[in-house]
Amino acid sequence: MEKLMALYGISSPSGREGKMAKFIIEELKRMEIPFRQDRYGNIYAVKGNRESYPCVVAHMDEVHLTQDRLLCSPSCGGLDDCRL
């Protein structure tokens, strides 16, 4: 539960995911899980060595909820205003 609360406390708007990436990288290092980060900031980590294994994929950015509107941040860096 502490890790989940720590994750909730990290601001990570689209295009500014650095704090979240730092947290994830620190955790991967602590758990001694090899990883790589590409030039876009995506983190790739593999634990174990199998022909097939489960895959977990997640976004590091956040989507904001304000009153009755959902602000979506597309990869182009702009904001679209979407009705709920």
C-alpha positions in Angstrom: 0.0 0.0 0.0 2.9 2.4 0.7 4.2 2.0 -2.9 0.8 2.7 -4.3 0.4 5.8 -2.2 3.9 6.9 -3.3 2.8 6.5 -6.9 -0.4 8.5 -6.4 1.7 11.3 -5.0 3.9 11.7 -8.1 2.8 14.4 -10.5 3.3 13.0 -14.1 1.4 15.1 -16.7 1.9 14.1 -20.3 5.3 15.3 -21.6 6.7 15.7 -18.1 6.9 12.1 -16.8 10.4 12.5 -15.4 9.5 12.1 -11.7 7.5 9.0 -12.4 10.3 7.5 -14.6 12.9 8.3 -11.8 10.7 6.5 -9.2 10.2 3.4 -11.5 13.9 3.3 -12.3 14.9 3.5 -8.6 12.5 0.6 -7.8 13.9 -1.5 -10.7 17.4 -0.9 -9.5 16.4 -1.7 -5.9 14.9 -5.0 -7.1 17.9 -5.6 -9.3 15.8 -6.0 -12.5 17.6 -5.1 -15.7 16.0 -2.3 -17.7 16.6 0.1 -20.5 15.2 3.5 -21.3 14.8 4.7 -24.9 15.3 8.2 -26.2 11.6 8.9 -25.7 11.7 8.0 -22.0 10.0 4.7 -22.2 11.2 2.1 -19.8 11.6 -1.6 -20.8 12.3 -4.1 -18.1 12.4 -7.9 -18.2 12.5 -10.2 -15.1 13.3 -13.8 -15.7 14.2 -15.7 -18.8 11.4 -17.7 -20.4 10.2 -18.4 -23.9 6.9 -16.9 -22.9 5.9 -14.9 -19.8 3.3 -12.3 -18.7 3.7 -8.8 -20.0 2.8 -5.6 -18.2 2.4 -2.4 -20.1 1.4 0.9 -18.5 1.5 4.6 -19.1 3.6 6.9 -16.9 1.5 10.0 -17.6 -1.7 10.9 -16.0 -5.1 12.0 -17.2 -6.8 14.9 -15.3 -10.4 15.0 -14.2 -11.8 18.5 -13.7 -15.5 19.0 -12.8 -17.4 17.5 -15.8 -14.6 17.4 -18.3 -11.7 15.0 -18.9 -8.5 16.6 -20.1 -6.7 14.2 -22.5 -3.1 14.7 -23.3 -2.2 13.2 -26.7 1.4 12.4 -27.6 1.6 15.6 -29.8 1.7 17.6 -26.5 -1.6 19.5 -26.9 -4.7 19.1 -24.8 -8.0 18.0 -26.1 -11.1 18.8 -24.0 -13.3 15.7 -23.9 -16.8 15.7 -22.4 -17.5 12.9 -19.9 
